[in-house]
Amino acid sequence: MLFARALAAFIAAGLLFPGSSSFAATAERQQTVKAGDATIHVTIRGQGEPIVFIPSLGRGVEDFDDLSKRLVAAGYQAVLPDPRGMGRSTGPLENITLHDLSEDVAVVIRLLGSGPVIVLGHAHGNRVARMLAADHPELVRRTILLAAGGMVPRSRGTDVAFRRVFDPSISEEDRLAAIQRSFFAKGNDAKVWQKGWNFKVAAAQTAAVSKIPLSAWWSGGSAPILVLQAMEDAIAVPENARRLAAEFPTRVTVIDIPNSGHAMLPEQPDKIADAIVNWLRRH
């Protein structure tokens, strides 16, 4: 018994194995929570102030794999709930609204029991994040938005390409061309996003957003907001960020991310992580 306790103490102190003192900061655990009729699976990495990640339309939290690990290394805890219908999360996809999707995340935050948290949403996830902050302002300390669209429409050509991405009848080659056209800046490789789409979930999420007026979630509650604006985003065009900042100048900070489109995360991982950490340390 004494030996076991001593061994545990040595491991915790990082004295037994080089680098083992960082184990607690990088350890990963899995949990599931009930959110009404849904069961949400959550991956939690590291320790520190929690950041809850909400992914893009019809995509999973795997998109945040690199960013979440960078932020864990910077001293934050990454909380990654699979949206209902993705990964190991389940729940009804019919007749749901953006309020239901925000409530799924609210239940996860309450599970943490650490008070208000940082919420980070990408693309469709930006809508869920803002709906969450509007529905439950007491749960959101700060909000980080990537590809923060909603008000200013995309061009007709971009809209056609965007919709083709979610058309299950087209070839993989045509889908890749549509992903390149709508999601990525010129010269960036869209193949990294060729996989990982769930068309059924995307359709349900789109319908859920359509049932709630823009005015219900556009303000994003009352917490400070960081918008990382991809300068070549053809879907969430930069004018969206400009209008949000103009409407809420004391709450909204916009940082431009060059050479990136709507996908953003695989295009400019260094710039995105650095911008987030610098902003969080100042706010």
N, C-alpha and C positions, 0 to 999 in steps of 0.2 A: 504493500500500500504506500509506504514512504517512498519507495523507488518510483512508483507510478506518478506520485504527486511531483516528485523532483523532475522527472522526465517531462511532464506537462509544463512545469515552470520554465525549464530550459528551452523548450520549443517555443513557448509564448514570448520569451525574451529574445529569441533569435540566436541563442548561444550554441545550440546543438548543430544546426545546419545553416550555412551562409544564406542570408536572404530570407530566412524563415520568418523574420519579424514582420514581413509584409503579407504573410498568409491571410491574416484576419482582414486586411484591407481588400484583398482580391477574391476571397472565398465567395462561392456562389451557392445559393440555395433556391429551392423550388417550393411554392405554396399554391394552394387553390382556395378561392373564396366564392361564396354564393352571393349573387347579385340578383335577387328576385328569381326569375326562371333561368337565369344564366349562371354558368360556372366559369369563373375566370381563373386561368392559370397564370401565375406570376413568377418570373425569374428575378431574383434580387442579388445584386453584386455589391460587394464592398461595404464600407461603413462611411458615416458622415452625414451631412445634410442630404435628404432624399431628393432625387430628380426622377419624376415619373414620365416615361416616354410613351407617346401615342403616334403610331405610324401612319403612312400614306394610304390612299384608297386601295383596298383589296390587297394590301401587303402586310407582312408581319413584322414583329419587333426585331427580327434578324437584321433588318436594315440598319438598326442602331448598334450592331455588334461592335464595330470599331469605335464609334463615338462614345458609347457607354463605357467602354474600357478606358478610354482616354480620360473621361471625367472621373472615373473611379480612381485612376492614378493621381488625379489632381486633388483628391480628398473628399469626393462626394459619393453618395450611395446611388446606384442605378436601380430603378424599379421598372421592370419591363413586363406589363400585362399583355398577354395575347388578346387582341380584340375577339369578341364572340365570333365563332365560326372559323377562326384561324388557330393554327397550332393545336394546343390541347384545351382551348377554351370552347365552350359550347353554349348554345342558347338560341331562342327563336330569332329568326331573321325577317319574318313577315310582320307587317304592321308595327314596326318600331320607328322611333323618332330619334332625333339628335339628343333629346333629353335622356332617352334610354341608354344611349352610348356614353353620355357623360356620367350617368349614374353608375355604370359598370366601373369607371375609373374612380368615382367617389368612394365606392365600397372598398376598393383597394387602398386608397389613402387612409380611410378610417382604420383599416387593418393595421397600418403602420403604427398608429397611435402616437405619432410624433408631432401632432399639430399641423399647421399649414405647410405645404411643400412647394418645391419648384416643379412646374409642369412644362414639358417640352412637346410640342406637336408639330408634325411635318405634313404639309399639304392637307389632305382630308383631316389628319390629326390636329391641324391648327384650328379647324372648326370645332372639333370635339373639345379641345383645350379651352377655347373661348366660351363654349357653352358651359363647360364645367365651372369656369371662373364666374360666369354669370349666375348659374344655378346655385353654386356653393362657394361664395366668396371667402367663407371662413376656412376653406380647405386649401386655398391657393395663395402662396406668399409672393411668388414671382412667376411670370409666364414667358416662355421662349418660343417664338414662332418661326418656323422655316417654311418657305413657300406659302406665304400668308395671303391667299387670295380671298375672293368672295364678292367683292363689289364691282370691280372693273372687269368686264368680260374679255376673254381671249378672242383672237381673230377667228374668222370662220375657217380658214385653212388649218389652224392649230386645233380647233374643235373637232374637225373631221379626223385628223390624225389621232387625237386623244381618244375619241370613241372607238377607233379601230383597234387600239391596244386591248380593249375589253371585249372584242368580238371573237368568240371561240371558233368561228368558222374559218378564219383566215389562216394562212400558212405561218409558220414560225419566222420565215424570211420577211414576210410582209409585216408581221407584228414588230419585228426588230426595227424595220424601217420607220414604223409609226412611233415606236419608243424614242428612236433617235430624233425624229422630227419634233415631237412634242415635249419630251422630258429632258433632253440633254443639250448642252451648249455645243456649238459647232466645234468639231475636232475632238470631242470627248467620246469615249468608247461606251456605247449603250449596251454592249453585251453583258456587262455586270448586272443589268436589270432585266435580262431576257427571261429569267426564271423568277419564281416567287409570287406569281399573281394568282388570286383567287377570284374568279369572275362572279361567282354567286355572292360572295361577301361584298364585292365592289358594288354590285347592283343594289343590294340591301342597304349599304351605307349611303349610296346616292339617293335612294328613295327616302331614307331617314332624314337626310339634310333637307330635301325638297319640302318636307312637311312643316318646317319651322322657318319663320320669316328671318331674313338677314338681321333685322333690328334686334332680334332676341339675343344674338350672340356676337354681333360685330364689335361691341365695346370691349369684350373680354373682361367683364367684371370691373374691379377697382384696383387690382394689383399692378405693379410696374411690369411693362412688357418690353422685351427685346425682340425686334424683328430682324432676322438675317435675310437680306434681300438678294437673291440671285440676280445678277445683272442681265442675264440672258434667259430669264424665265419667261417662256411664251404662254404659260398657263396662268400662273399667279403673277401677272405683269407688275412691274415696279410701281405703277401708279397706285396700286392697292396699299402698299406700305406708306407711300407719301400721304395719301388721304387719311390713313389711320393716325399717323403722326401729327398731321395738321389738326385733326379733330381732338386728339388727346395729347397735347404737347408736353404736359408735365409728367405723363406716365409712359410714353412710348419713345424708345430709342431705336433708330434704324441704322444698321451697319450693312453696307453694300459688300457682296461677295462676288468678285469678278470671275469671269471664265467659268460660269456655272449656270445650269438651267434648273428646271423644276425638281429634278432628282437631287441635286445639290450634294447629298451626303457622300456618294462615291466620287464626286467630281473635285471637291475641295475640302477634304477631311481636316487638313492642318489648319486652314484659315477658319473653318467653322468651330473647331475645338478651342482654338486660341481666343476667338471672339467671345465665346460663351464664358470661358474661365475668367477672362479679363473683366467682362461686364458683371459677373456674379461677385467678383472680389470688390467691385466698386459699389455694389448695391446690396 
